[in-house]
Amino acid sequence: MKIKLQGSQSDLTTASNVGRGALVRVYNSTAGDLVLTQKSGATVLGTMTITSKGVELISKSPTDTLEGGVGLKVVSVAYSS
């Protein structure tokens, strides 16, 4: 799989729509597991645990936000196989 960066990496210190990205790469840079929360406005759409040093690709609507703290590094991406 090839990943194309759609912006610059940031963290989730505050809620972010990650550049209005529809596909987001999330990396947990900490030594412990962290919980990622996806919201639409104030409504929680879902949560998941990102394991220590784990990487996940999250599909979301451009206006949805992600939360989880400074240890979660995020960047909007596109991919092809």
C-alpha angles and dihedrals in degrees: 000000000000119000122205117201114232097187145341126304118259136162135246098247084133130017111283139183086209096234090318087291121172094202119039131186110217122195124186105216095182134093091241138056117269132199118235117205125199117201140181103206105312093335116104108225095183150319134221138178118246108203122227110289088000126145125209134176112223123199113207145153113270092247096047115105131219126214133183115119142267093305093066112083116199139187132171111244144175124207144196131188 
